[in-house]
Amino acid sequence: MVQLVPEERKMLSGSLGEGVALAMETVVKVAEVLGAPKLVKISSAHISGVSYRNLGEEGVEFLEELAAKGARFSVPTTVNPAGFDLEAHSEMGVGEEEYELQMRIVRALVSMGARVTLSCTPYLISPPSFGEHLAWAESNAVLYANSVVGARTNREGGPLSVLEAIVGRAPYVGLHADEGRAPTVVVNASGVKSFVEETGAVSALGYLLGAEVKRGVPLLANAPRNIAHPGNLRLFLAAVGAASSIGMVLIENVSPEFRRVEGLEEIPLEEGELEGVLERWSGEEFDAVVLGCPHLSPGELAELASRMKGRRVKRQVLVFTSRWAASRAADAVAALKGNGVKVYADTCMVVGNLSALGIRRCATDSAKAAYYLSNQGYEVVLAPRDSLLKAVLERS
Amino acid sequence: MRGRGRGPLLVSAEPVSFYGGVDPLTGEVMERGHELYGRSIAGVVLVFPYGKGSTVGSYTLLRLAKRGKAPAGIVNLVSEPIVVVGCMLGGIPLMDSPDPDPFTFERKLNGLEAELVVEEGIGLLRVIPRVRGEEENS
């Protein structure tokens, strides 16, 4: 039985509106199914499943109905990327019908009180604090919040996060509770440490860890030193999320809750396995380099711009970021555009439509993007950012 | 989820991924290699162990329900949030932890007409008798 406090029972009763009652009924049912003893108040929510290509007409109607029934988000709520850059939709080959469908989603979310961040990096835009409970749905953001910040959220799921944002609560279970945050398995990276440090294959490492461990809270021992670089950390965690249902990795010198536990099963990672991941996405040819899964930070945009000084691109380079980061790094964005790089905000290569830009084969530094793009039928090359840039830059 | 639904039983021993695994417009299972590949889940009482894959799958169940292509009811061995949320939004009756376990006599069940009735805290999957009845409770 899920214990509810009077305020929660009031939401359930319908006296606060039909939308609130439906949201509460569903959150309580999920809590029951997951074996949560109670709900916990959250300080923010992050909604995934925002692109019109994921939601479809009926998903859009669901959000509109909730909004029409008077449901409002009761906590600060951010949202995942949309299907295209809202300010460059015609350039991205988006038709009027698709544009209108996407804007209906945005309007419904706004009318319920969401902040239209349209980014998978809410932890950069409105950083949570250690120990806070959140209802975040985007897997890379969940992994970042738990593993790097020490905030607490499960992989709540897109539709559920909408309902949790309305009631301001999540089931108190899994990564919300102390006992759910203890390491369940040790992953020993000593066999791949020097390989990753030399090649920069941090994203492939994340994918391998996810594929090997699949669930629970892995503790990463003997982690490569370059994993602690902020951009690498995001690439690593995003790849873990794409390959598994893991919501937290404990990394030495990174995770505030890192602690060694005796007697856990130990999984060694081997160099051959890592090469296997790289081989899966190892083509030679590509039409475009696509970066920004997760969305590039202002610092990464600046780094990229300085890297491109005095050079131009031989092939298409597409960079995906948040509107927040693009405005913070406006000079870098202008410089990148001057170098022939296409910079898009609000969207990404995974939820957008690269084929409308004439791209069939792409190269990326993100194993998460590689996984989803190859599922969508694209030919994909996975390689570290540095070697991709070397391949496409020439002196101007 | 409370409710009542009737249709032929369709039993899958494999977990089902709704997002990407089921066509949201027709209800046809699109996941290659899946034992239900090419079958339609529209109007059936669908029995499978649990849901898997992306949480966008909840919206797929809602989309099917709005088009009249959703299962008439779902029976899961173990409920997980994707299916729970999808059934809640789509108004699809959902029963979990059936006893006895329907997979122990899966072959006998497939294709039989069944009625699923779920009320507060209790579900009943009733196989419509042709000669003699079979019943199970949870």
Interface residues (C-beta under 8 A of the other chain):
Chain A: L22 E25 T26 K29 V30 V33 L34 S48 G49 N54 L55 G56 E57 E58 G59 E61 F62 A137 R155 E156 G157 G158 P159 L160 L163 N375
Chain B: M1 Y19 G20 P24 T55 V56 S58 Y59 L62 R63 K66 R67 S79 E80 P81 I82 V84 V85 G86 M88 L89 D96
